[in-house]
Amino acid sequence: MNTIPSTTLLTGWHGRADALAIDGRAFIDGRRSAAKEGAVRSVTSPIDGRVLADLAACGAADVDRAVAAARRAFPAWSRRGAEGRKNLLLALAALLEQHSDELALLESMDSGKPILQTTTVDVPGAISTLRWYAEAADKQSGELPAVPPGATALVTREPLGVVAAIVPWNFPLEIAVWKLAPALAAGNTLVLKPAEQTSLSVLRLAELAAEAGLPDGVLNIVTGTGRDVGAALAHHMDVDALAFTGSTAVSRTLLEASGRSNLKRLSLEAGGKSSNIIFADTADLATAAAKAAFGAFYNQGQVCSANSRILVQRSVHDEFASLLAEAAAAYAPADPLAGLEGNGALISSAHADDVERWIVRGRTEGEVLFGGVRRDICGSDAYLEPTLLGGLPADHDVHREEIFGPVAVLHPFDAEEEAVALANDTDYGLAASVWTSDLSRAHRVAGELLAGTVSVNTVDALGNTTPFGGFKQSGFGRDLSLHAFDNYTAPKTTWIQFG
């Protein structure tokens, strides 16, 4: 069990990290469980390279055990009633709040995120979403559609059964809650595969769920690789639905697996390459630049909806570039456990290598306008300065491929039509931003952009009440809002004939 002894509270976050005792076993049928074959994989922190835990390296047999447990638990959980599920999820949210510092530290150590972000954004965000869906559980209603005389029809929303969820490493706890909260609130049971790089906070959540009173088998966490655990879930004949956040390439394999198995319901939030359009009539360029830096570099740029293509009207291009360079300084990498502003480590040194290769290409084929330097902090080289590339044609790979690091590309445009065409010239359709003081232009451009979320005079706007997801190769289905229940329920008609 993970604990932070009270004697470490005066030693700062580094001291607390040293005192962590972490259990890396999976969580199946209400208890911690080693992989059936006994295999483990060492998990290291990108912050400083320390070994955090021996994580259970599960396989198909462990997936079978977890799915069987979820199937056994489903009838009682689905019949428990919305109010009963609501109360248990609220109890879990309260426990997460009590253990928020511990969860934030696990999240930081596992992912490289700054502790300032995990304590103020990631963990509070997960708790807020869990509470929101708990409160929504008993506020869903059915329909009484019009039918011919002599009959009554009821349309109810029914849970699908056993849901599998596969979540990424960039927001481990939050995105896990985006899936598990509506799925459980609707009456499904769940088998969740966290990213192999970042499983620890979700495993701790499962322990707290048992403490809150969730029945055995309702929530199961199976750790391991996509090849071993993800594929087994995707092909499993007793999984009724699968919710995924990750790459477009993996989304395609999940579509194929669904077709080859039991046609399980899929909701896929895949990749993105989002644009941020800055018009010359923007009221406050400095604010736009500050938000653009956030949209491109927050979380080390490891955000599926990162506004990494920055399109600026030519008449303000140079002024905006200068303002953006100033704003980017707030995202310089620093010791993630120091409690300071700035970025943390990328998820691994290997991933930093991949991102750095894009910077090298940008420098060779265009220019680096600022940043581009790799840093060694806390004995790890997984840190990169926020970087802006320029001088690259609109059809260059940097404009088209998801880099998933603190790298953005700046490109000028002249006319509104050109900006819209550039923004839409991508395989993805997850998000976009528009900056203008012209309300008519804001509505017009937002209507023409092919994106699931268009943020006007801000970037990457989202909340519990609004759906999040994309078009084109960014996938289908929606997280957040009441629309997320559509991923985990289906309408059922009961027709009663009286004569």
N, C-alpha and C positions, 0 to 999 in steps of 0.2 A: 504494500500500500504506500502511496506517495504521501510524504509528510514533510512539513517545514518546521523543525523544532523551534520553540519560542526563543531559545537561547541564541538563535542566529538573527533575530530581528534587528539587532543593533549593528550587524556587520554588513548591511547593504545587500544588493541583489547578488553580487558575486558570492558572498558568504552563504546566502540561501541556496544558490545553485550547488555549491559544494556539499550542502547538507541533504540534498534531495536523495531519497531512496525510491527508485522507480521500478515498478513491476511491468515487464514487457510481455506478459502472457496475454493471449486473446481472451475475449469475454463471451462465453457461450452458455446459453441456458441458465443464466443467473449467476454464473461464477467464473472466476479466472480459470483459464485452461491452457495447458501447453499444447503445442501442435502435436497431432497424433504420432507423427514420425519423430518428434523430439527435436526437430531442427530449429535453430535460432539464427538470427543475423544481428550483428552488432550495429547499434545506431549511434552515430557520432554527431556532435553539434557543429554546425557550420560556423558558429561564433568563434570557437577556439580549438576545435578538433577533438574535444574530450569524448570518451565513450559514455553514452547516457544509459544504455540498457541493452540487454540481450532480448531482442524482439522475436516473438514466436513467428517462425517462417511456415505459415500454414499452407495447406494444399487442398485438393479436391475432397479428401476425406473429412477435413475439418469444415469445409463448406457444407457438405452433406449433413454433418451433425448440427450445424447452426440452422440450416433450412428446416430440418426436421423439428428442431426445438421451436422455431417460429411457427411452423404449421400446427404443432400441438397447442401453442398458446393462442392462436388466432381466434378460435370460436369464442372462448371466454372473454378475450379482450374486445372483440367487435361487439359482443352483447353486453359489455359492461355499462354501456350508456355514455352519452357525450359528457354529462356532468361528472361522472366518475373518472373518465379519462382526463378531463379538464383539471380536476383537483390534483391528480397525481402529477401531471405535467407542471402545474404551479408549484407543487412541493419540490419537484426537481429543480425548477428555476430558483427557488429559495436556497437550495443547497449549493447550486452553482455560485450564487452570490456570496454565500458564506465562504466558499473556497476559491474566490475569484483570483486572489493573489497567487495561489498555487497553480491554478490553471493558466494564468498569464505567464508565469515563469516556465512551465512546461512548454507552452507555445513558443516562447522566445528561444529557449534552449534548443528545441527541436527544429525550428524553421529559420532562425537567425534574425527574426523580427526584433526591433527595439522594444524594450520593456515598457517604454512610454506609450507605445501604440497598443500593445496587448492589454495593458491595464486600463486604458482609456477608450479603446475602440473595439478590439476584437472580442474580448470576453464580455464586456457590457453589451455589445451588439448581439452576441449569441443569446445572452439572457433575455434581452428585449424581444428578440424574435420568438424564443420559446414561450414567453409569456403571452405574446400576441396570438399565437396559434392556440395556446391553451384556452384563452378567452374566446376564441372563435369557434371552439369545438362544439359548444352547445347553442350556437347562433346560426347554424345552417338549417335551411328549411327546404321542404319539398315543393311539389307543384300539384295543383288540381286542374288539369287541362280540360278544355271543353270537349265533351263527347256526346253522342246522341242520347236522347231521353231513354231512361230505363237502365242507365249504367253510370258508374263512377270510376274514374281512373286516378290512381295515385302514382306520382313519379318521385322516387326517393333516390338519394345518392348513396351508393353502397361501396364499402371498402373493397379493394381488389383482392386482398389476401396477404401473401408474403411478398414484401417489397425488398428488393436489393438496392443499395445505394453505393456508388463508387465516387469518392470525393478526392479533390486534389490537395497539393501541399501548400498552396499559396495562402489560403485562409482555412486552415484545417478544422478548427472548431466551428467557426461561423457557418461555413458551407455545409458541414455535417448537420448543423441544426436547421439550416434551410431545408434539408431533405427530411430529417427525422421528425421535426415538429409537426408539419402538416400530415405526414404519413401516419404517425401514431395518433394524432388528434382525430383523424378520420376513421380510426379503428383497424388499421393494418398493423401487422407485426413486421419487424425490420431486421435484415442482415446487412450490416454496413462494413464496407472495406475502406479504411482510411488509406491515404498514400503511404507507401512503405517508408518514405522519408520522415513523415510527421504523423505518427499514430498515437503519441503519448497522451495528449489532452483529451482525445476522444475515448481512449480506454479509461481514463479517470472519470469522464462523464458517465460511462456505463456503470462503473462502481457506484457513483452517486445516484444513478437511476434506481439501482437495486435498493440502496438505502432509503430512497424516497418512497419505495413500495411498488415499483413496477414489477409485475409478475415475471417469474422466470420465463425466458424465451421471447418476451416481447421485444427486447432490444439486444442484438448480438453484434459483437465487433470481431471480425475475422481479419487478422493482419497478414500481410504477405505481398507478393508481387502481383502485378496485373496478369502476367503469364500464368501464374498458379491459381490465384484466388479470383481475380477479375474474370478470367475466361471461364472458370467453373461456375461462377454466378451467372454469367451471360448465357451459358448453354444449359443451365439447370432447368429441368422440366417441371420442377415444383416451385419455381419463382414466377410470380404472376406479373410483376412489373419491375423495371429497372430504371433508376434515376442516376444520371451521370453528369459530372462537370469535369471537363478536361479537354483534350485536343480533338481536332476534327478527324485526324487519322484514326484515333481509337474509337471515336463515334461511329465511323464507318464499319469497323470490325464488330461493334455491338449490334448494329443494324443487321449485318450478315448473320450473327449468332442468333438473333431473335428469329430470323427467317428460317434458320436451320433447326431450331428447337421447337418451342411451343408458341411462337408469335407473342411473346410477352410484351406488355405495354412498355414503351420507351419514352423517356423525356431526356433530351440531350442538350446540355449547354456547352457548346464547343468553343472554338477559337474566335479570335477577334483581331482586327487591325483598324482601330477606330480613329476618326479624324476630328480635329478641333479647328473650326473655321473662324478666323478672326477678320472681321470686316473693318474697313477704315473708319466707319462711323461708330465704332465701339466707344462708349462713353468714358471708360477709364481703362486705358491700356495697361497701366501698372497692375490693376486688379486682375485683368485678363491674363497677364503674364504670370502672376502669382498662382492663379488657378491652373494655368497651363502646365506649370512646373509640377503642381500636385497631380494633375491628370496623367502626366507622363512618367513621373519618377517616384511617386508614393509606393511604398512596399517594395522598394528596389525595382520598380517597374514590372514586378511580377503580378500583374493584374490582367485578367482576360479582356476587360473593357478599357484598358489603358489608352488614353488619347495620344498615341505615339506618332501620329501624322499631323503635324501642325501646319495648317494652310493659312497664309497671311496675305492680305491684300497688299499689292506691291508698294503703294504709297506710304504704308506704315511698316513695311517689312524690316528695315534696318533698325528703326526705333524699337520695335517689338523684340527683335533679336537681342538687343542690348538689355532690355528690361528682363527678358527671360533668363539671360545669363546671371543677372543679379539674384533673381528669385530662386534659381536652381541651387544656389549656395546653401539654402536651408535643407537640402537633401544630400549633403555631403555625408559619406559614411563615417560612422563613429562606433565606439564600443557599445554594443546593444544593451548591455546591463548597467551602463552608467546613468541611465535615466535622463538622457539629453535628447534634444531635437536632432533630427537627421535620420539617415537611413541605417539599416543594419547590414548583415551579410546576405548575399544571395544564398540560395538553398544548398549549394555545394560548390566546391572549387571546380568540379567538372562542368557545372552549369556556367560558372563564371568564365571558363575557357571558351564555351560556346558563344557566349555573349561578346566576349572580347574579339572573337573572330569577325563578328559583324562590324565592330569598331575599326578593325584593321582594313576591312573592305571599304568602309566609308572613307577612311583616310587615304587609301590608295586611289579610289575611283571618284571621290569628291573631296570634301574637307571636313575636318572636325572643328566645329565652331566654338565649343568649349568642352571641358571634361576629357574623357577618354583614358584616364589613368586608373590603373589597378592598385589597390592598397593592401598592405599587410597590417592587420589590426588583431590584437589578442592572439598572435601567433598563427592566424589563418589568412590565406590570400583570396578569400571568397568575397572581397569587397571591391566595388567599382564606383567611381565617381559618376554622377549624372552626366550624360553625354548628349550633345546635340550635333547631328550631322547635317550638312547642307551641300549644295552644288551637285545634287544627284537628279537624274531625269525621273519623271513621274512614273515610268514603267520599271524603275530599278527594283531589285529584290527587296531592298530596305523598305520600300513603300508597300510591299505586298506580303512579306513574310512576318509572322508573329515572332519577334525576337525574345520577348518575355524577360526583359532586363531593363536597366535604367538608360535606355537609348531611344531618342526621338529623332525625327527628321523634319527639317524646316523646308517649306516650299512656297514660293510666291504664286499669286494668281492676280488676274486683272478684273474679270467680270464675275458677277454672281453665278451665271450659268457655268462658267469654268470651274468655280469652286465646288458646285454641286456635282459636276461630272467627275472631278478628281476624287471627291469623297466617296462617291458610289462606285468608283473603279476598283473594286476589291471583291474577292470571293466571300467576304464576311459581311455581316450585318448586325453586329451586336449593339454598338453604341456610337454616338456622335455628339459633338458640341458645336454650338453656334453663338458667336458674340456679335451683337449689333444693338444699336439704340432705336432701330426702325422696327416697330411692332409688326407692320405688314410684312417686311422682309423676314422677320423671325418666324411668323406663321407660314409664309410661303416656302422658305428653305426647309424648315422642319418637316413640312408635308412632302417634300421631294426627296428627303434623305431616306435611304433604305436601311433603317436601324431600329432595333427593338426599343431603345431609349434615346431620345434626343434631348440634351440638356441645353437650355437657352440661358446665356449669361451666367453659366456655371459649368462644371464638368462632372461627369460620372455620377449624376444624381440618382439616388435610390433610397427606398425606405420600405418598411414592412407593409405599407398599404399599397404599393405600386408594383406591378409585375416586372420581373427582370428576365430577359432572354432575348433571342435574336432571330434574324431571318437568314436566308441563304445558308451558307456553310457554317454559320454560327449555331445551327441546330434548331430544335423545336421544343415546345413545352415552356413553362414559365416557373421560375422560383419566386418566392415572396408574394404577398397579397392573397386574396381569396382565390385567385386564379390557380395558385399552386395546388389546391385541392383537386383540380381537374386531372393532375398527374396520378392521383392515388385513389380516385373514385370513378364509378361509372353509373349512369342513370339507369334505374330499373323501373319498369312499368308494371303496376298491378291493376288489372282491369276487372271490375266487379260488375257482373251483369245481373240486373234485377228482374228483367222480363223481356 
